């Protein structure tokens, strides 16, 4: 019998699940009061650390949504009163972990949140009866544009996505997150604020994580460009989640660190489309040219020292006349200028005027750029 009795130390420490539930409830409390707006990156780091964290946040959301119309029930009133009474005695011992950071969270409110989470199954039965709601099933939706076609779509949560020409995204919305994959081209995202379900955009081996913000993502050549206009985002290189990885066996290769960069408004990150040990590290432009990043939404192609290869790729989105670069080395030439989307002739004239390059028309729909002899 003595082996079944927890020690005094064990009885004072919450279990791992209790701790995770407590952290989730505390984050939810901070978002409800607006205190978490300045620490979005810390929240995203915590959320990405383990699938258990994401599940706990979903429990927190479900619990509070369940209580929205039941705030005056006798059961809930009594639980709040009891929680506040107990938290006054135990906050210093049990919730000291939440004192870190620029602002100290209210221990009484957190204790109340945790108590509600722990009691959610009982209250849910009392309020709604024994039948549980059907689980949310994530469904894949694909949106794409053709040559010279742009499109704006409104997603299920009222987020808006503007697609550039010759672009494609896959959208999967589930209970724990909003996941977008940019398969080709470029897109601008105006994200509806929802701290409980991160908005993730994956392009190649880079993932942009946000909760409510506005940013632009472009795949061009061998790069991914992420330009932040409003809010804050975290850009992570693809890699295994340390929280989900199993134990390493002797002889296993040591996995490298997963690169993570936080962007502020006006910054642009240029990262390799495919992350390899040989690829260059992501580079952040602290004062990005926002006019250039937004030009495509006004039907313009703005080039500012771009490689000829990237410039050609962008112009090809808007015209059925395909441009190609024949000679090795020409793609790395740098070009600047502003062109109307689809104005292939003006672009070709500029290339021939400023470089030792001739444009050879192979057919009515194909032009090849070659070094001038």
Secondary structure, 3 states (H helix, E strand, C coil): CHHHCCCHHHHHCCCHHHHHHHHHHHHHHHHHHCCCHHHHHHHHHHHHCCHHHHHHHHHHHHHHHHHCCCCCCHHHHHHHHHHHHHHHHHHHHHCHHHHCCCCCCCHHHHHHHHHHHHHHHHHHHHHHCCCCCCCCCCEEEEEECCCCCCEEEECCCCCEEEECCCCEEEEEEECCEEEEEEEECEEEEECCCCCCCCEEEEECCEEEEECCCEEEEEEECCEEEEEEEECEEEEEECCCCCCCCCCCCCCCCCCCCCCEEEEECCCEEEEECCCCCCCCCCEEECCCCHHHHHHHHHCEEEEEEEEHHHHHHHHHCCCCCEEEECCCCHHHCEEEEEEECCCHHHHHHHHHHHCCEEEEEEECCEEEEEECC
